[in-house]
């Protein structure tokens, strides 16, 4: 598909490599973690494509009236990444003649990565059970956490707090934690999710930093208070593992993706469905709201990225048969 960049540069075991606007890690072995990785790549490409499409729409209709947009690509006018939140290559290098690459290494497969909101720090989580935090400008390691995880699973998901002072960690031992970025001290730990073998697969801060959403092997998504770990919401049970959770930009909704092939959009206050669950033909590995909150994208094992209008569930875009 034209306008969707192909980036096959993920071939270093246990390493995270990025250069310019390309970010990648080695895809894990052919398991669900590999599928999640591929889904994330699909999702990034789809949002890039959507941003370009919505820019074109905006240039053609800048004088349009202020009536509510219909559920189409025009509904996503302005749905593009804020440049201040995207790492800019030139910010990381005093000498632009040098290769624009940083390389950060774990002992095992890198499962999850996250930039701080200001783009100055990069956190990585791995099957080696550690979270590493780096200064992106200098490449220096700011923090290496203690081990989090189980015998078979390490760190599955990480998310910086909006102020960049703490990082939330979901791991294979079934707990969600908050760790101070600069001291490594654990400031919050939730109760265990599910049974002995449950794993926290996904974690996401609310936009105001007061709450954390989690999705786990026990088939539930939950919301906790970030300051003390008190559970304030447990959603209706999915039919399979919850693989992905995401807050809407205004914190009103959470989206959940699951092995039961459904994408759900729920009210964060009470867990009620905004829409009927959206059926896919395979596991929904990842989901993400557009910056204006009016669209949601999903990546699934059906080898597609699909983008839906949040208010109506109308499908705006479907990208199929991506390779890489």
C-alpha positions, 0 to 999 in steps of 0.5 A: 500500500502506498504511503505505508513505510516498510521497515524490516530492520529487526534482526538483532537478538535481544536488542532494541535499535532505532535510527531516525524515525524507525523504531524496532526490536527483534520479533520474538520466537513464533509465539503470541509475543511475536504476534503482538510485535507484528500487530504493533508494527501494523498499528504504527503503519496504519496510524501513519497512513491515517495521519497522512490521509486526515491531513489531505482531508483537512487541506481540502475542507479547511473552510467546512462548517462546524457541524459534527463530522460523519463517521468517515475519514473526515471524522479524523480531521486533526487526528495526527501525532503532536510533533512535540511528543514524537522523538525528533532525530536531530534532537539526539545528536550534536553531530548530524554527520554521525549515524543516527542510531542508539542501541540498547541491549538486554540479555533476552527478547525485548517485549515492550518499549515506551518513551517518556512524554517529553521524548528524553527517556526510553524504557525497555522491558524484556523476558530477562525480567528487567526494565531498563531506562535510558537517556536518549540523548546520551545513551546512558543507562538511568536505571536497571530495575530488579527482576519482575516476572515468573519462571516462564515470563518476564516484563510484558508491558511498561508505561511512563506516567504523564509526568515522567517520574514513574513507570508502570510495569506489568509482568508475568508474575501477575502483578502490576507495579509502579517504580520511581524512575530515578531511584528504582524504588517500588511505590505501588504494587497491586494485588495479584491478578487471577490465579497462580499462573496469571500474567499482566499482559498490558498496562496503561496510565490514564491521561491524568496519571491518577489511574492504571488500566491492566489486562491479564491472563485471567480474562479481565481488565482492571483499573487501579489507583496509581497512588495506592493500588486500590482496585476501582474497576473490574470489567466484564469477563472476556472469553480469553486472555486480555492482551491489550488495554488503552485509555482514551486521550480524555480518560473517558473510555478504555479499550480492551483487546482479547484472545476471544477475537473481540475489541471492546470500548468501555466507559472507564467510570463503570465498565459499561460497553460504549459499543457492541464488542467488535468482532475480529477473525483472530486474536486482537493483540493491540489497540490504540486510540487516535490522539483526538479520541474519535478513532480506535485502531486494532491489530490482530492475528488475522494479519490486518489493521482495522480503524473504527469510528469510536462513536459508531464502530463504523470501520474507517480503514482496513489494511490487509496482508502486511508483511514484515 
